[in-house]
Amino acid sequence: MTRAAVFGSGNWGTAFGMVLADAGTEVTLWGRRADLAEAINVNRENPDYLPGITLPDGLSATTDPATALEGADFALLAVPSQTLRANLSGWAAQADSHTVFVSLMKGVELGTCMRMSEVIAECTGAGPDRIAVISGPNLAHEIARRMPAGTVVASAEQATAERLQKACHTPYVRPYTSNDVIGCELGGAVKNVIGLAAGMADGMGLGDNAKSTLITRGLAETTRLGVAVGADPYTFAGLAGLGDVVATCGSSLSRNHMFGVHLGRGLSVTQASELVRETAEGVKSCESVLELAERHGVDMPIARAVVGVVHDGHSPKEMLATLMARSAKSEALY
């Protein structure tokens, strides 16, 4: 039987652990809190993040990384992206030499501008055949309720992608394979930034025309960045690109979208953080995404405007004015 360790007992880690278990994979979920692990093992529920949802029998929980990793074919990482490096320093040595590391995270590391697969490679020494990424329009609460969804399983090694695809293929999650790790990761990271902007537009009551413009032009600047760093531009027209942007920008279940809504309604970053509670990856990653773009000479006006609001004290109204005052030009995807 295929075995998987899932690191992160929040809503996404738990929800994807359910997917794996429903697909017949034996899953051990790792979390820091003993009380939460006990609740999962005894009551078959994650009361803090997915209350009321019964977890499958094939999923158990532990606070010991070594126990989670014992015999694991896959180690899926669902921790906040900015903590990945520190966490891997304590986990990587306990993994078997054949374990495939799978990123469920959607961020770009501050300071290094590394994608999560690059952080994994640097920290673990794993080659491309032992690294994979899962990305797409996958809102955790819908997945946990076993509502239909598609996702993308990306790895430079086709055989690795196909093994992971089989390990998470259920009647309600349809995984597609890809070899474009770069495109899938950037699509997932940048969509959080676009989601913040779309949320601000909703919070200000700007209407669907404004939001659809942000989605479309946000996808254009995502594609520009992706092409500059080696991604396949067609990836951004698929589930890991357009699909993920639409879900993030349109759903109240999206943390980044709701964070933006609160900002658009006039709340401060601190106040929005208190209301959203869980990590909205775009809040930190918007800086590293913009820095990555600047390193490659890529113009990303929406990302720059979001950084201005979240980190430089600008108001959402100033963001809007800045974007609308840009010089007129021909439309281009990238």
C-alpha positions in Angstrom: 0.0 0.0 0.0 1.2 3.5 -0.8 2.0 5.6 2.3 2.0 9.3 2.6 3.0 11.8 5.3 1.2 15.1 5.3 3.0 17.9 7.2 0.5 20.5 8.3 -2.8 19.9 10.1 -4.6 23.0 9.0 -7.6 22.9 6.7 -5.6 22.3 3.5 -3.3 19.6 4.9 -6.2 17.8 6.5 -8.4 18.1 3.4 -5.7 16.7 1.1 -4.9 14.0 3.6 -8.6 13.0 3.2 -8.2 12.9 -0.6 -5.2 10.6 -0.3 -6.9 8.3 2.2 -10.1 8.2 0.0 -7.8 7.1 -2.9 -6.5 4.2 -0.9 -3.3 5.7 0.4 -2.3 5.2 4.0 -1.9 8.7 5.5 -0.2 10.0 8.6 -0.9 13.7 9.3 1.7 15.6 11.2 0.9 18.6 13.5 2.5 20.4 16.4 -0.3 20.1 18.8 -0.9 16.9 20.7 -4.5 17.8 21.5 -5.4 18.2 17.9 -3.7 14.9 16.9 -5.7 13.2 19.6 -8.9 14.7 18.4 -8.2 13.4 14.9 -7.3 9.9 16.1 -10.0 9.5 18.7 -13.0 11.5 17.4 -12.1 11.3 13.6 -12.5 15.1 13.3 -10.3 18.1 13.0 -12.3 20.4 15.3 -10.2 23.6 14.8 -10.1 23.6 11.0 -12.8 21.3 9.6 -15.4 20.9 12.3 -18.3 18.6 11.6 -16.4 16.6 8.9 -15.7 13.0 9.6 -12.2 11.9 8.6 -11.6 8.6 6.8 -10.2 5.6 8.7 -7.1 5.6 6.6 -5.9 8.9 8.1 -4.1 9.1 11.5 -2.2 12.0 13.2 1.0 12.4 15.1 3.3 15.1 16.5 6.4 13.1 15.7 7.9 13.8 12.3 9.8 10.5 12.3 6.6 8.5 12.8 4.9 10.4 10.0 7.8 9.7 7.6 8.3 6.1 8.4 8.0 4.2 5.1 6.5 7.2 3.4 6.4 7.1 -0.4 5.3 10.8 -0.4 5.9 13.6 2.0 3.4 16.3 1.3 4.2 19.8 2.7 1.2 22.0 3.7 2.9 24.5 6.1 3.1 28.3 5.5 5.6 28.8 2.7 7.8 31.2 4.7 8.3 28.5 7.3 9.2 25.7 4.9 13.0 26.1 5.1 13.1 26.0 8.9 10.7 23.1 9.1 12.6 21.0 6.5 15.9 21.4 8.4 14.3 19.2 11.1 12.4 16.8 8.9 14.4 16.1 5.8 17.1 13.8 7.3 14.3 11.5 8.7 12.9 10.7 5.2 13.7 7.6 3.3 16.0 7.9 0.3 13.1 7.2 -2.1 10.5 9.6 -0.5 9.1 12.1 -2.9 8.6 15.6 -1.5 5.4 17.2 -2.7 4.6 20.9 -2.3 1.0 21.8 -1.5 2.1 25.4 -0.8 1.6 28.5 -2.9 4.2 31.1 -2.2 7.7 32.4 -3.1 10.3 32.6 -0.3 11.2 36.0 1.0 14.8 37.1 0.5 15.8 34.3 -1.9 12.8 34.5 -4.3 12.9 30.8 -4.5 9.8 28.7 -5.5 8.9 26.0 -2.9 10.3 23.2 -5.1 13.6 25.0 -5.2 13.6 25.3 -1.4 12.8 21.6 -1.1 15.7 20.7 -3.5 18.2 22.9 -1.6 17.2 21.7 1.9 16.8 17.9 1.1 19.2 17.3 -1.8 16.4 15.5 -3.6 16.6 15.4 -7.4 13.9 16.4 -9.8 12.5 12.9 -9.8 11.8 13.2 -6.0 10.0 16.6 -6.1 6.5 17.3 -7.2 3.9 20.1 -6.9 0.1 20.1 -6.6 -1.8 23.2 -7.6 -5.2 24.2 -9.0 -8.6 25.6 -7.9 -8.7 23.6 -4.7 -10.6 25.4 -1.9 -10.0 23.2 1.1 -13.5 23.4 2.6 -15.0 22.3 -0.7 -12.5 19.4 -1.0 -13.2 18.3 2.5 -16.9 18.1 1.7 -16.0 16.0 -1.3 -17.2 18.4 -3.8 -15.9 17.9 -7.4 -12.5 19.5 -8.3 -9.7 19.2 -10.7 -6.0 19.7 -9.8 -2.6 19.5 -11.4 0.2 17.1 -10.3 3.5 18.5 -11.7 6.9 16.9 -11.7 9.9 17.0 -14.0 9.8 13.2 -14.0 6.6 11.9 -15.7 6.7 8.6 -13.7 6.7 10.6 -10.5 3.7 12.6 -11.5 1.8 9.5 -12.6 2.5 7.8 -9.3 1.3 10.8 -7.3 -1.7 11.1 -9.7 -2.8 7.6 -8.8 -2.3 8.2 -5.1 -4.8 11.1 -5.0 -7.3 10.2 -7.7 -10.8 9.9 -6.2 -14.4 10.2 -7.5 -14.4 13.9 -6.5 -10.8 15.0 -7.3 -9.5 14.5 -10.8 -5.7 15.1 -11.0 -4.0 15.9 -14.3 -0.3 15.5 -14.8 2.2 18.2 -16.0 5.9 18.5 -16.3 5.8 22.3 -15.9 6.7 22.7 -12.3 7.7 26.3 -12.7 4.4 27.3 -14.3 2.3 25.5 -11.7 4.1 27.0 -8.8 4.1 30.6 -10.1 0.4 30.3 -11.1 -0.4 29.3 -7.5 1.8 31.9 -5.9 0.8 34.9 -8.0 -2.9 34.1 -7.9 -2.8 34.8 -4.2 -1.6 38.4 -5.0 -4.3 38.8 -7.6 -6.8 37.5 -5.1 -5.9 40.2 -2.7 -6.4 42.9 -5.4 -9.8 41.3 -6.4 -10.8 41.2 -2.8 -10.1 44.8 -2.4 -12.2 45.6 -5.4 -15.1 43.7 -3.9 -14.6 45.3 -0.6 -14.8 48.7 -2.3 -17.9 47.6 -4.2 -16.3 48.2 -7.6 -18.4 45.6 -9.4 -17.8 42.6 -11.6 -16.3 44.6 -14.5 -13.4 45.8 -12.3 -12.9 42.3 -10.9 -12.8 40.6 -14.3 -10.3 43.2 -15.5 -8.1 42.5 -12.5 -8.3 38.7 -13.1 -7.5 39.0 -16.8 -4.7 41.5 -16.5 -3.4 39.7 -13.4 -3.2 36.5 -15.5 -1.3 38.5 -18.1 1.4 39.6 -15.7 1.6 36.2 -14.2 2.2 34.8 -17.7 4.9 37.4 -18.3 6.7 36.4 -15.2 6.3 32.7 -15.9 7.7 33.0 -19.4 10.7 35.0 -18.1 11.7 32.3 -15.7 11.1 29.3 -18.0 7.5 28.3 -17.7 5.2 27.1 -20.5 2.8 30.0 -21.2 -0.1 27.5 -21.9 0.1 26.4 -18.2 -1.5 29.7 -17.2 -4.6 29.0 -19.3 -5.2 25.8 -17.4 -6.2 24.7 -13.9 -3.0 25.8 -12.2 -3.4 29.3 -13.9 -6.8 30.6 -14.9 -8.6 27.9 -12.8 -6.9 28.8 -9.6 -7.2 32.6 -10.2 -11.0 32.3 -10.8 -11.5 30.3 -7.6 -9.4 32.5 -5.5 -10.8 35.8 -6.8 -14.4 34.7 -6.7 -14.9 32.7 -3.4 -15.5 33.8 0.1 -13.7 30.6 1.1 -10.4 32.1 -0.2 -8.3 33.6 2.6 -6.5 35.9 0.2 -9.7 37.2 -1.3 -11.3 37.8 2.1 -8.2 39.5 3.4 -8.5 41.8 0.4 -12.2 42.4 1.1 -11.4 43.5 4.6 -8.8 45.9 3.3 -11.2 47.3 0.7 -13.7 48.0 3.4 -11.1 50.2 5.2 -9.6 47.8 7.8 -5.9 47.8 8.5 -3.6 44.9 7.7 -3.5 44.0 11.4 -7.3 44.0 11.6 -7.7 41.9 8.5 -5.2 39.4 9.8 -7.2 39.0 13.0 -10.4 38.3 11.1 -8.9 35.9 8.6 -6.9 34.1 11.3 -5.2 31.6 9.0 -2.3 32.4 6.7 -3.1 34.4 3.6 0.0 33.5 1.6 -0.2 36.5 -0.7 0.3 39.0 2.1 3.9 38.0 2.5 4.6 36.5 -1.0 3.5 39.7 -2.8 6.9 41.2 -1.9 8.9 38.2 -3.1 6.8 37.9 -6.3 7.5 41.6 -7.1 11.2 41.2 -6.3 11.4 38.1 -8.6 9.7 40.1 -11.3 12.1 43.0 -10.9 15.1 40.7 -11.1 13.9 39.5 -14.5 12.8 42.9 -15.7 9.1 42.0 -15.8 6.4 44.7 -15.3 3.8 43.6 -12.7 1.6 46.6 -11.9 -1.0 44.8 -10.0 1.5 43.0 -7.8 3.3 46.4 -7.2 0.0 48.0 -6.2 -0.8 45.2 -3.8 2.6 45.6 -2.2 1.9 49.3 -1.9 -1.3 48.6 0.1 -0.2 45.7 2.2 3.3 46.9 3.1 3.7 50.6 2.2 0.6 52.1 3.8 -1.2 53.0 0.6 -5.0 52.8 0.6 -7.0 50.6 -1.8 -8.4 53.7 -3.4 -4.8 54.8 -4.1 -4.2 51.4 -5.6 -7.2 51.8 -7.9 -6.1 55.3 -9.0 -2.6 54.1 -9.8 -3.8 51.2 -11.9 -6.4 53.3 -13.8 -3.9 56.1 -14.5 -1.5 53.8 -16.3 -0.8 54.8 -19.9 -3.1 53.2 -22.6 -1.6 50.4 -24.6 -2.3 47.4 -26.8 -3.7 44.3 -24.9 -1.2 41.4 -24.9 -1.1 38.2 -22.9 2.6 38.7 -22.0 
